Structure formats: C-alpha cells, structure tokens
Amino acid sequence: MKYMIDIFEFMKLAELCFYSQTGVSIIFIERAINMYHDMPEFDKQKMDILRKQLIRSIDGGRELSNIQGKFLARFDPDNQYMVTVKYKENKETRYMYMYEGMYWDGKSMFAPPENIHELVKINGY
C-alpha cells in the first residue's frame, strides 16, 4: 500500500525522523537521502529550508550521527558536485555530495578518491 504525501508533510516527517533515530526513522532518513535525484527543484529548495532549521536547532556541542550528517550534507545546495570516476577503461559521472572528505551518492555509495578522474562543483537545485 502506498500513500501520497506532499513536500510539507515529507519535511515534517523528515524532521521528526532526524531527531528520533529509531530503526524506522533511520530508514526514512536513508531513503530521503537516496531520493534526492528524483526530487523536483522546488522540493529540494524546501528541503534546504528544513536543513537550515535543523542546523539552527542543533546544540553546538551535540555530535551528529553519521546518517544525520549525511542528511544535512545531501540537501545542502552548496555541497553538490559532478564527479567522474574512472576505473580501468570505464568512466562514469554522477552527481554527488561531500561528507567527511568523501564524495557520496546516496547513503552508502561513495567515489574512491584514487578513482576520481574529474570533479566539478555545481550549483545546487
């Protein structure tokens, strides 16, 4: 069964899951990260607003979990890159974000630094 929600309901759910960090909440945040490329520009802009609100609400001394950090990095429009990875004779270009010095596409796929052939910073949205 599928339910359709709008971006504002999606944002509220993402906010609740960001703080909750239960199993289901973490799965939702992971899926939100992986949905980035399928989102319309308007939705990405709204998610950036949520990202800024979350950053403001976080205690200065509070350490973020890995998935929380990736969520904030994924929806940062100033943290978007076009990364071309070359392995042997194969080349592939992906739109990625940087988190902890690595370029990520989603929650678990990253570009090995030794295979990065070209890196271009792009404007988000």
C-alpha positions as CSV (number, residue, x, y, z in Angstrom):
1,M,0.0,0.0,0.0
2,K,1.3,3.4,-0.9
3,Y,0.4,6.8,0.5
4,M,1.0,10.1,-1.3
5,I,2.2,13.0,0.8
6,D,3.2,16.5,-0.3
7,I,6.6,18.1,0.3
8,F,5.4,19.8,3.5
9,E,4.3,16.5,5.1
10,F,7.5,14.9,3.9
11,M,9.5,17.7,5.6
12,K,7.7,17.3,8.8
13,L,8.3,13.5,8.7
14,A,11.9,14.1,7.9
15,E,12.3,16.5,10.9
16,L,10.7,14.0,13.3
17,C,12.8,11.2,12.0
18,F,16.0,13.3,12.1
19,Y,15.7,13.6,15.9
20,S,14.2,10.2,16.7
21,Q,17.0,7.9,15.4
22,T,14.9,4.8,15.9
23,G,15.2,2.0,13.3
24,V,12.2,3.1,11.2
25,S,13.3,6.8,11.5
26,I,16.8,6.0,10.3
27,I,15.4,4.0,7.3
28,F,13.3,7.0,6.4
29,I,16.2,9.4,6.5
30,E,18.3,7.0,4.4
31,R,15.5,6.8,1.8
32,A,15.2,10.6,1.8
33,I,18.9,10.9,1.1
34,N,18.6,8.4,-1.8
35,M,15.5,10.2,-3.2
36,Y,17.5,13.5,-3.8
37,H,18.0,12.9,-7.5
38,D,14.3,12.2,-8.1
39,M,13.1,15.3,-6.3
40,P,11.9,18.3,-8.3
41,E,13.8,21.5,-7.8
42,F,11.0,23.1,-5.7
43,D,11.2,20.1,-3.2
44,K,15.0,20.4,-3.0
45,Q,14.6,24.1,-2.1
46,K,12.1,23.2,0.6
47,M,14.4,20.5,2.0
48,D,17.2,23.1,2.1
49,I,14.9,25.3,4.3
50,L,14.4,22.3,6.6
51,R,18.2,21.6,6.6
52,K,18.8,25.2,7.8
53,Q,16.2,24.9,10.5
54,L,17.7,21.6,11.7
55,I,21.2,23.2,11.8
56,R,19.9,26.1,13.9
57,S,18.2,23.8,16.3
58,I,21.2,21.5,17.0
59,D,23.2,22.2,20.1
60,G,26.6,23.4,19.4
61,G,28.2,20.6,21.4
62,R,25.9,17.9,20.2
63,E,27.5,15.3,17.9
64,L,25.5,14.2,14.9
65,S,25.2,10.6,13.9
66,N,26.6,9.5,10.6
67,I,23.2,9.4,8.9
68,Q,22.2,12.9,10.3
69,G,25.4,14.3,8.9
70,K,24.8,12.8,5.5
71,F,21.2,14.1,5.5
72,L,22.4,17.6,6.2
73,A,25.2,17.3,3.6
74,R,22.9,15.8,0.9
75,F,20.4,18.6,1.0
76,D,23.0,21.5,1.1
77,P,22.8,23.2,-2.3
78,D,26.4,24.5,-1.9
79,N,27.7,20.9,-1.5
80,Q,26.8,19.4,-4.8
81,Y,29.4,18.0,-7.2
82,M,29.6,16.3,-10.6
83,V,32.2,13.5,-10.0
84,T,33.6,11.5,-12.9
85,V,35.0,8.2,-11.7
86,K,37.4,6.2,-13.8
87,Y,38.2,2.6,-13.1
88,K,40.4,0.9,-15.7
89,E,38.8,1.9,-19.0
90,N,35.3,2.6,-17.6
91,K,34.2,6.1,-16.8
92,E,31.0,7.2,-15.0
93,T,29.8,10.6,-14.0
94,R,27.5,11.0,-11.0
95,Y,26.0,13.9,-9.1
96,M,27.4,13.6,-5.5
97,Y,27.8,15.4,-2.3
98,M,30.8,15.7,0.1
99,Y,30.6,14.3,3.6
100,E,33.7,13.8,5.8
101,G,36.1,14.3,2.9
102,M,34.5,11.7,0.6
103,Y,32.1,12.1,-2.3
104,W,28.8,10.2,-1.8
105,D,25.9,9.3,-4.0
106,G,23.2,8.3,-1.5
107,K,23.8,6.9,1.9
108,S,26.3,4.1,1.2
109,M,27.9,4.6,-2.3
110,F,31.0,6.8,-2.5
111,A,33.7,7.5,-5.0
112,P,37.1,6.1,-4.0
113,P,39.5,9.1,-4.1
114,E,42.0,7.2,-6.2
115,N,39.4,6.7,-8.9
116,I,38.2,10.3,-9.2
117,H,39.1,11.5,-12.7
118,E,37.3,14.8,-12.7
119,L,35.5,16.9,-10.1
120,V,33.2,19.9,-10.8
121,K,31.4,21.9,-8.1
122,I,27.9,22.7,-9.3
123,N,25.2,25.0,-8.0
124,G,22.5,23.0,-6.2
125,Y,18.9,22.7,-7.2
